[in-house]
Amino acid sequence: MGKAKIVAPASITFDEAFRTRLRDLLVWRRDVRRFRRDPLPAGVVDGLIELACLAPSVGLSQPWRFVVVDDEAIRAAIRGNFAACNAQALAAQDSERAGLYARLKLAGLEEAPAHLAVFADRSTAQGHGLGRHTMPEMIEYSAVTAVHTVWLAARAQGIGVGWVSILDPTKVAELLRVPAEWKFIGYFCLGYPLLDDTVPELEQMGWEERRVPSSVTLKR
């Protein structure tokens, strides 16, 4: 039997009202650190992962790999690793920044009801290497697009996401017992935020200010 013919669906258009709401979603998407402890409804995380798998990927490689972390012993070990890495990061701050750094809340590992780790499988044969000959790091970039998809899909459901980057990637991989070929992308806390705000907390605290688009754009 021959291959089934793929029939393209009718095209879809998005009106101005949708585009306005999409911009609202992007504006209200925040890196959340302060969570309510209420559990997420059953199936929500699986649903977010399903949407994440719609993200673009180099060569249709779909290299993202997700680890849902429910085990309390592993969560405790992750919190311990964060504490150790955060202490090192604090010690590396100059005297002018150290006090402010110490006041920043940089993780919601204790309060967030759901934890999700994301990896990129650098060994995947899917995609047959297309688009990776000159830029093999496209595998990792593809996994990051899945992360952003989760972030927006979660925000659309009133769920906050916090990206915890102050972790030892090797230790996290060991704790989660993943294959050696998987590259750690990030560890994420998910839950309902205590507060909603369009201004990043780091900006509110005076750590940094958002740059205007013209300052990061070149025209040639």
N, C-alpha and C positions, 0 to 999 in steps of 0.2 A: 504494500500500500504506500502511496505517496504521502508526502507531508500535507497536513491540513492547511488550507489557505487561510492566512491571517487577514481578517477583515478589519480595517481601521474604523474606529467609532466616529460618529459625527463630531465635528469640532465644537468647542465650547468657548464662549466669550464671557469675560468678566466685566461687569459694568462699573461705573464710577463709585457707586455705593460700596461694592465689594472692595475696590481698591482703597477706599477710605478706611474700611474696617481692617484691611490687611496692614495698612500703615499703623493703625491703632494697636494691632497685635505686636508689631515690631517695637513700637514705642513702649508698650507696657511689659514686654519681655525683660525680666531682670534676673540677675544672678542672685538668687535668694539664699540667705544664711539663717534667717529666723523663721522657723516653722512651727505650726501647730502640731500637736502629737496625734491628732485624729488619723486613723488609718485610711488609706485610699480604698475605694470600692474594689471588690474582687475583679480581676481581669483588666484593670486599668493599665498596669505596666505592660502587660502582654499586648494590649491594644496600641500603646505608644510605640513598642518595638515593631509591630506590624506596619505602622505608618513610617517609621524610620527606614524600613526596608524599601520604601519608595524613593529614597534619596538617589541622586545621581552617583555613578561610580565609574572610574576609569575602565574602559573596555568591558563594561557590565560585569566587573569582577565581584561586586558586592562583598568586599572584604571585611565588613563590620562583623564583630562577634560580641555578644552581650552576655554578661554574667549578672543574674539577679541575686543579690546577696541578702539572704534571710537569716542565715546562721548567726546567732548572737555572739558566739565565740570569735568568729571571723570579724564581725563588726567591731568587737572590742579590740582585736588586734589592729584593725585599720585605724581606730581612734588612737591607739598607742603609737602607731607609726606617725600619724599626723602630729601628735604632741611632740615627738622627738624631732621631726623635720621642722616644725614651726619654731621650736626653741633654737635650732641652728640658724634658721632664717632671721630670727630676732637678733641673735648675736652678731649677725653679719651687717645689720643696719648701722648707719652712722649715728652719731649722738643726736643729730638734729631730727632724725626720723624715728629713732627707736621708741620714744614715748608714744608717738602716734600709732606706730605699728602694733605696739602692745595692746592698744585699745580697740584695734580692729577685730571684728568677728569674722573669721575667715573660713568657717565650716559650720555646717548644721548636722554633723554626724550623730550627735546625741539625740536630737529632737526629731529629725526627719523619719517618717515611717517607712520609707522605701529607699533602698540603696541599689545603684546600678553601675557596674563597671563596663567600660567599652574598650575593646581591643581591635587592632587591625591585623588580619592574618596575612603576613608577608609571603607565606608559602603557597597561597592559593593558586591553583592552576586555572581557576575560572577566569574567563576573559582572555586566556591564551597569551598573556603578556602585552596585549594591545595598549599602547600609550604609555608603557613603562620603560621602554628601552633607554630613553634619555633622562627620564624623571621617575625613577623607581619609588620615590616618596609619594607619588600620586596615590598609592595604596592607603597611606596614612591620611592624606587629604580627603580621600573618599569617605573614610570612616568619620571624619570630622563633619562632613555634610550630613551624615546620619544623626550625629549628635545635635546639630542645629535643628534638624527636622523634629527630633524628640522635644527639643526646647520649645519650639513654636506650638507644636501639637499639645503639649502639656499646658502651656499658658492659655491656649484656647479653651481648655477645660477648667481653668481656674487653679491649676496646679503649678507650683513653683519648682524651679530646678536650680541647684547650686553645684557648680563645677569645683571640685576639690583638687587642686593641683599641687598642694604642699604635701606630697607623698613620695616615697621611694619606689619607683616603678618596679624594680627587681623584687623588692619585698612584697609588693602588692600581687605580682604575678605568682610568687611562691605561695602566698596565703590563699589565693584563689585556685591554685593548682591547674593552671592553663598551660597549653603547649608552648614550648620554648620559642616557636616561630611567631607567636602572637605579640605584637607591639602594643604596649599600654598607651591608650589615648587619654583616658580620664576616668575619674570616679565621681559619681553624681548622686546627690541627695535629692529626693523628690517628696513633696508633700504640700499641704495647703499653707501658704505664707501667712505669717502673723499680720503683716502690713503689705499693702500694695502701693507702689510709688513709681513714677516715671523717671525719677532722678536716681542714678546708681548710688548705693550707700557709700562707696568709696569717694564719690564726689561730695556727698553730704558731709562726710568726715574730714574733707580737706586733703585727701591723699592725692587726688589727681582731678583734672577737669577734662570734660569731653572736648575733643578738637572739632573745629568746623570742617566740613568736607573740602573746602578750597585749600586747606592747609596740607592735605594729603593727596592732592590731585595734580598731576603733570599733564600738560597738553603739548603734543609734538606735531 
